[in-house]
Amino acid sequence: MDLISIVVPCYNEEESMPQFYKEVTKVLKTMSVEHEIIFVDDGSKDKTLAVAKKLHELDSRVRYISFSRNFGKEAGMLAGLEAAKGDYVAVMDADLQDPPSLLPDMYEAVTTGGYDCAATRRTTRKGEPPIRSFFAKLFYKIINRISDADIVDGARDFRLMRRKMVDAVLSMKEYNRFSKGIFGWVGFKTKWLEYVNVERVAGQTKWSFWKLFKYSMEGIMAFSTTPLYITSAMGFFVCLVSFVLACFYAIKALIFGDPAAGFPTMVCIMLFLGGIQLVGIGVVGMYLSKTYLETKHRPIYIVRETEDDE
């Protein structure tokens, strides 16, 4: 039978993990497949690792990876994908916001439907603050216009992939990872399954507005150089406006003898130009910082222990 690997990045999910295990195994029992569940403890500060160890004792098909510290969800997903042995690999959250009931339909899509990947997207954002929903939709519109990554609005990390697609994702070794973009960039035929947003079964979300904003900037920087072109265009526009104004005031002084605008005008122009320069330097600096981190060749994560260490 086919082997399905379920990769579950976890950060302080001790309350959710037992319920997740119960629901997922219940669904997998209805499918004619073998399975393994890989919990990736991303440097949790609660008893996430202890729960993973207990589940491993109860069921040998449960595996776990524990990081030496918190490296982020992207590192957790990568570690799980690298450790997965399955013919098909699924990525899921432990909070049950990714409904396990969709797994049979996803498996059917990649085995008999001619698809390489079955992915999910939320049709609603019920339960989220309106401001977060607005900026999330805006982000998807922007990144799809300025990059080659095909990212569907409302897309989740919850997906089931063939081994060939998993290997393609793992071949991308960049340090600054944005998996939603990577999944879209590698291509492959994907079937999208829609579902209504589900509340967390336990615990609280780890994603604040600021963290989501930083994550969106990571995605834009990872898959588009358009901000650099925009900065250059802004610089050219400001130079053009400055030249036109200089000509205007020179002609005005020659014809009418009026002096150029005084102190307030000078201050406004200087502040405007200074702001443009700082924006440009900031954008270039962000790209340069990404390049700096890539050239250091640091590991994306460090493993502290796994079930093999027992």
Secondary structure, 3 states (H helix, E strand, C coil): CCEEEEEEEECCCCCCHHHHHHHHHHHHCCCCCEEEEEEEECCCCCCHHHHHHHHHHHCCCEEEEEECCCCCHHHHHHHHHHHCCCCEEEECCCCCCCCHHHHHHHHHHHHCCCCCEEEEEECCCCCCCHHHHHHHHHHHHHHHHHCCCCCCCCEEEEEEEEHHHHHHHHCCCCCCCCHHHHHHHCCCCEEEEEECCCCCCCCCCCCCHHHHHHHHHHHHHHHCCHHHHHHHHHHHHHHHHHHHHHHHHHHHHHHHCCCCCCHHHHHHHHHHHHHHHHHHHHHHHHHHHHHHHHHHCCCCCCEEEEHHHC
